[in-house]
């Protein structure tokens, strides 16, 4: 999985995706989801094990998560409710917002 963390005026923004999702665009008939190098990759992104992904998500104020493995890690850690997960062309997407 690719993990990227960056500071914004609103707090820490974390993006996580399965490596094979990078550069792909998915559609669910209502919306499209593009997993861009600019947002999910780049020089600040690191390959991360599940434990590092969970740690990053716990530090985030906002997170975007794409891919079966990445979303599964977030769900298994209790950070994302399975009912909030969206499907796009067979891959999964979730957003996390800590208030």
Residue, then its C-alpha position, 0 to 999 in steps of 0.5 A: x500500500x502507498x501511504x502519504x501524509x501531509x499537513x494542511x491548514x485544517x490538519x493532517x491529510x492522509x491518502x492511502x491506496x493499494x499500489x495497483x490502483x495508482x493511476x487508475x480511474x474507477x466508475x460506479x455509474x454515479x461517480x468516478x474516482x481517479x487515483x492520481x499520482x499527484x494525490x496518492x503518490x509522489x515523492x512523499x508517498x511511502x510503501x507501508x505495511x498495515x500497521x503503518x497505515x493504521x498509525x497514519x490513519x489515526x494521526x489524520x484529521x481527514x483521509x482518503x482510502x482506495x483499494x481492497x487491501x487499504x480499505x480492509x485494513x481501515x475496516x479491520x482496525x475499526x477506523x471505517x465502518x463497513x457500511x460507509x465503504x463505496x464500490x467503484x468498478x470492483x475496488x473499494x473507497x472510503x473517507x475518514x473524518x475525525x471531528 
